[in-house]
Amino acid sequence: MAKITAGVATSHVPAIGAAIDNGKTTDPYWQPLFAGYDFAKEWIKEQKPDVVILVYNDHATAFDLNLVPTFAIACGEEFAPADEGWGPRPVPNVKGHPLLASHIAQSVIQDDFDLTVVNTIDVDHGLTVPLSLMFGQPENWPCKVIPVAVNVVLYPAPSGQRCYNLGQAIRKAVESFDEDLNVQIWGTGGMSHQLQGPRAGLINQEFDNNFLDRIVDSPEELAKIPHFDYLNEAGSEGIELVMWLIMRGALNNDVELKKRFYHVPASNTAVGHLVLENKD
């Protein structure tokens, strides 16, 4: 059967993608950030996932304010990088896994989660930046990718508890798939940041580091954090962290922390990164 073996959490700051695309990764400003992903790049070469379920949020490219699903799963064969106003990123198209994605949709919807099924979608920096951070700049991405989009742009966003429970339902779905597959799940977005208003530029390092610690060992408690706490402590865009809880819910209760990284700032955002392996 298929099995989720590991999870990755990472920020998906668009400026990181621009730094990669424009050859600035060794600049003094950016070098400390990219050094924080050196371990993960070597680790994933050894892990060789067949499929990555990549949880991200769309930034008004595939969806707009007329239609924003709370949860959506992309079941198509291939997904192109989106044009976010300055042309698509110069990265490979993402190859999907329609059979596994459709199986997950079937299983999760029967478990009472109302996923929107999407077949044709362009994927923006929320999905492509994590791939670049983990895989570098290959001619083709070395694994299949199933995009799972979460609404954290238009309120109300789903609760942390709902996201954690969805992760558990995804794990159940994957483990009931007949093909032997090494599957990883990634949660992206965050950490603390706010892009507008009087608090624009807010970064709360204490909140971020507490979140990084608790998601490893106390995720069920972390899932109970109300939206107001994210808004108050982590800024209006800090709510993206609920997507990390989908990743954590899809893993076993006991995980091994392989990498923890935190960096301030990248653009006007705090960057967090975790690599977690399931314990047998």
C-alpha positions as CSV (number, residue, x, y, z in Angstrom):
1,M,0.0,0.0,0.0
2,A,1.0,3.6,-0.2
3,K,2.5,5.2,2.9
4,I,3.2,8.7,4.1
5,T,6.8,8.5,5.4
6,A,7.6,12.1,6.1
7,G,6.4,15.7,6.3
8,V,8.0,19.0,5.4
9,A,7.0,22.5,6.6
10,T,8.3,25.6,4.9
11,S,7.4,29.2,4.2
12,H,6.7,30.1,0.6
13,V,7.7,33.7,0.4
14,P,7.5,34.9,-3.2
15,A,10.8,36.9,-2.8
16,I,12.6,33.6,-2.2
17,G,11.5,32.4,-5.7
18,A,12.7,35.7,-7.2
19,A,16.1,35.3,-5.5
20,I,16.4,31.8,-6.9
21,D,15.3,32.8,-10.4
22,N,17.6,35.8,-10.5
23,G,20.7,34.1,-9.2
24,K,20.8,35.9,-5.8
25,T,21.0,32.9,-3.5
26,T,24.6,33.6,-2.5
27,D,24.1,37.3,-1.9
28,P,24.8,38.3,1.7
29,Y,21.1,39.0,2.4
30,W,19.9,35.6,1.1
31,Q,22.7,33.2,1.8
32,P,21.8,32.5,5.5
33,L,18.3,31.6,4.4
34,F,19.2,29.2,1.7
35,A,21.9,27.6,3.9
36,G,19.0,26.6,6.2
37,Y,17.7,24.3,3.4
38,D,21.0,22.5,2.7
39,F,20.1,19.6,4.9
40,A,16.7,19.1,3.3
41,K,18.1,19.1,-0.2
42,E,20.4,16.2,0.7
43,W,17.8,14.4,2.8
44,I,15.2,14.4,0.0
45,K,17.7,12.9,-2.4
46,E,18.0,9.9,-0.1
47,Q,14.2,9.7,0.6
48,K,13.2,9.8,-3.1
49,P,9.5,10.4,-2.7
50,D,7.2,9.1,-5.4
51,V,4.6,11.7,-4.7
52,V,4.4,14.9,-2.6
53,I,1.0,16.1,-1.4
54,L,1.7,19.8,-1.3
55,V,-0.6,21.9,0.9
56,Y,-0.5,25.6,-0.1
57,N,-2.7,28.6,-0.7
58,D,-3.5,30.2,-4.0
59,H,-2.8,33.9,-4.2
60,A,-5.7,35.0,-6.4
61,T,-4.3,33.3,-9.6
62,A,-6.2,30.1,-9.9
63,F,-9.1,31.4,-7.7
64,D,-10.4,34.9,-7.2
65,L,-12.8,36.5,-4.8
66,N,-15.7,35.2,-6.8
67,L,-14.8,31.6,-6.1
68,V,-12.6,30.5,-3.3
69,P,-13.0,26.9,-2.1
70,T,-12.1,26.2,1.5
71,F,-10.3,23.0,0.5
72,A,-9.5,21.9,-3.1
73,I,-7.5,19.0,-4.5
74,A,-6.1,19.1,-8.0
75,C,-6.6,15.8,-9.8
76,G,-5.2,16.7,-13.2
77,E,-2.2,15.3,-15.1
78,E,-0.1,18.4,-15.2
79,F,0.0,22.0,-13.8
80,A,1.8,25.0,-15.3
81,P,3.4,27.8,-13.2
82,A,1.0,30.7,-12.9
83,D,1.7,34.2,-14.3
84,E,1.4,36.3,-11.2
85,G,1.8,39.6,-13.0
86,W,5.5,39.4,-14.1
87,G,5.4,36.2,-16.1
88,P,5.5,32.6,-14.9
89,R,8.5,31.5,-12.9
90,P,11.1,29.7,-15.0
91,V,10.5,26.3,-13.4
92,P,9.2,23.0,-14.8
93,N,5.5,22.1,-15.0
94,V,4.3,20.1,-12.1
95,K,3.2,16.5,-13.0
96,G,0.2,15.3,-11.0
97,H,-0.8,11.8,-9.9
98,P,-4.5,11.6,-11.0
99,L,-5.1,8.1,-9.6
100,L,-3.9,8.9,-6.1
101,A,-5.5,12.3,-6.1
102,S,-8.9,11.0,-7.1
103,H,-8.6,8.2,-4.6
104,I,-7.9,10.8,-1.8
105,A,-10.8,12.9,-3.0
106,Q,-13.1,9.8,-2.9
107,S,-12.0,8.7,0.6
108,V,-11.8,12.2,2.2
109,I,-15.2,13.3,0.9
110,Q,-16.7,10.0,2.2
111,D,-15.2,11.0,5.5
112,D,-17.3,14.1,5.4
113,F,-14.7,16.7,4.2
114,D,-16.1,18.7,1.4
115,L,-13.1,19.0,-1.0
116,T,-13.5,20.8,-4.3
117,V,-12.1,18.7,-7.1
118,V,-10.1,20.7,-9.6
119,N,-8.7,19.3,-12.8
120,T,-7.2,22.3,-14.6
121,I,-5.2,24.8,-12.5
122,D,-2.1,26.9,-12.7
123,V,0.0,26.8,-9.6
124,D,1.6,30.0,-8.1
125,H,4.6,30.7,-5.8
126,G,2.8,29.1,-2.9
127,L,3.5,25.7,-4.5
128,T,6.5,26.3,-6.7
129,V,8.8,28.1,-4.1
130,P,8.7,25.1,-1.7
131,L,9.6,22.8,-4.6
132,S,12.5,25.0,-5.5
133,L,13.7,25.2,-1.9
134,M,13.7,21.4,-1.7
135,F,14.8,20.3,-5.2
136,G,16.8,23.3,-6.5
137,Q,16.5,24.0,-10.2
138,P,16.1,20.7,-12.0
139,E,15.0,20.2,-15.6
140,N,12.0,18.3,-14.3
141,W,10.7,17.9,-10.8
142,P,11.8,14.5,-9.5
143,C,8.4,13.3,-8.2
144,K,4.7,13.7,-8.8
145,V,2.9,16.4,-6.9
146,I,-0.7,16.6,-5.8
147,P,-1.7,20.2,-5.0
148,V,-4.1,20.7,-2.1
149,A,-5.2,24.4,-1.9
150,V,-6.6,25.9,1.3
151,N,-8.4,29.2,1.6
152,V,-6.5,31.4,4.0
153,V,-7.0,34.5,2.0
154,L,-10.8,35.2,2.2
155,Y,-12.2,34.9,5.7
156,P,-13.5,32.8,7.2
157,A,-10.5,30.4,6.9
158,P,-10.8,26.8,8.2
159,S,-9.9,26.3,11.8
160,G,-6.6,24.7,12.9
161,Q,-8.6,21.7,14.2
162,R,-10.4,21.2,10.9
163,C,-7.1,21.3,9.1
164,Y,-5.5,18.8,11.5
165,N,-8.5,16.5,11.1
166,L,-8.2,16.8,7.3
167,G,-4.6,15.7,7.6
168,Q,-5.7,12.6,9.5
169,A,-8.3,11.8,6.8
170,I,-5.6,12.2,4.1
171,R,-3.4,9.7,5.9
172,K,-6.2,7.2,6.0
173,A,-6.9,7.7,2.3
174,V,-3.2,7.3,1.3
175,E,-2.9,4.1,3.3
176,S,-5.9,2.6,1.6
177,F,-4.4,3.1,-1.9
178,D,-3.2,-0.2,-3.5
179,E,0.0,0.9,-5.2
180,D,3.2,0.9,-3.2
181,L,4.2,4.5,-3.1
182,N,6.6,6.6,-0.9
183,V,4.5,9.6,-0.2
184,Q,5.4,12.8,1.6
185,I,3.1,15.7,2.7
186,W,4.3,19.3,2.9
187,G,2.6,22.1,4.7
188,T,3.5,25.6,3.4
189,G,3.0,29.2,4.3
190,G,3.7,31.4,7.3
191,M,5.3,32.1,9.5
192,S,4.3,35.4,11.2
193,H,3.7,38.2,8.8
194,Q,1.3,41.0,7.9
195,L,1.3,42.7,4.5
196,Q,-1.0,45.7,5.1
197,G,-2.3,48.2,7.6
198,P,-0.7,49.8,10.7
199,R,1.0,46.5,11.6
200,A,2.5,45.8,8.2
201,G,5.9,44.1,8.7
202,L,4.9,42.4,12.0
203,I,7.1,39.5,12.9
204,N,6.6,37.7,16.2
205,Q,9.6,35.4,16.8
206,E,8.4,34.2,20.2
207,F,5.1,33.0,18.7
208,D,6.9,31.4,15.7
209,N,9.4,29.5,17.8
210,N,6.6,28.3,20.1
211,F,4.7,27.1,17.1
212,L,7.7,25.2,15.7
213,D,8.2,23.4,19.0
214,R,4.6,22.5,19.6
215,I,3.8,21.2,16.2
216,V,6.4,18.5,16.6
217,D,5.4,17.2,20.0
218,S,1.9,18.7,20.9
219,P,0.0,19.1,17.6
220,E,-3.3,18.2,19.1
221,E,-3.0,21.1,21.6
222,L,-1.7,23.4,18.9
223,A,-4.7,22.6,16.7
224,K,-7.0,24.2,19.3
225,I,-5.5,27.7,18.8
226,P,-8.4,30.0,17.7
227,H,-8.2,32.3,14.7
228,F,-8.0,35.4,16.9
229,D,-4.7,34.2,18.3
230,Y,-3.1,33.9,14.9
231,L,-4.4,37.3,13.9
232,N,-3.3,39.0,17.2
233,E,0.0,37.3,17.6
234,A,1.2,36.3,14.1
235,G,-0.4,39.0,11.9
236,S,-3.2,38.7,9.3
237,E,-1.2,36.4,7.0
238,G,0.0,34.3,10.0
239,I,-3.2,32.3,9.6
240,E,-1.3,30.4,6.8
241,L,0.2,28.3,9.6
242,V,-3.0,26.2,9.8
243,M,-1.8,24.6,6.5
244,W,1.1,23.1,8.5
245,L,-1.5,21.4,10.7
246,I,-2.8,19.4,7.7
247,M,0.8,18.1,7.2
248,R,1.2,17.3,10.9
249,G,-2.2,15.6,11.1
250,A,-1.2,13.3,8.2
251,L,1.8,12.0,10.1
252,N,2.0,9.6,13.0
253,N,1.7,10.8,16.6
254,D,5.4,10.1,17.1
255,V,7.7,11.7,14.6
256,E,11.5,12.3,14.5
257,L,12.6,15.8,14.0
258,K,15.3,15.8,11.4
259,K,15.7,19.5,10.8
260,R,14.4,22.7,12.4
261,F,15.3,26.1,10.9
262,Y,14.1,29.6,11.6
263,H,15.2,32.8,9.9
264,V,14.3,36.5,10.1
265,P,13.7,38.2,7.8
266,A,13.0,37.2,4.2
267,S,11.5,40.2,2.6
268,N,9.1,41.2,5.4
269,T,8.4,37.7,6.6
270,A,9.7,35.2,9.2
271,V,10.7,31.9,7.6
272,G,10.2,28.6,9.3
273,H,11.2,25.1,8.1
274,L,10.8,21.6,9.5
275,V,11.6,18.1,8.3
276,L,9.7,15.3,10.2
277,E,10.0,11.6,9.6
278,N,7.4,9.1,10.8
279,K,8.6,6.7,13.5
280,D,7.6,3.1,12.9
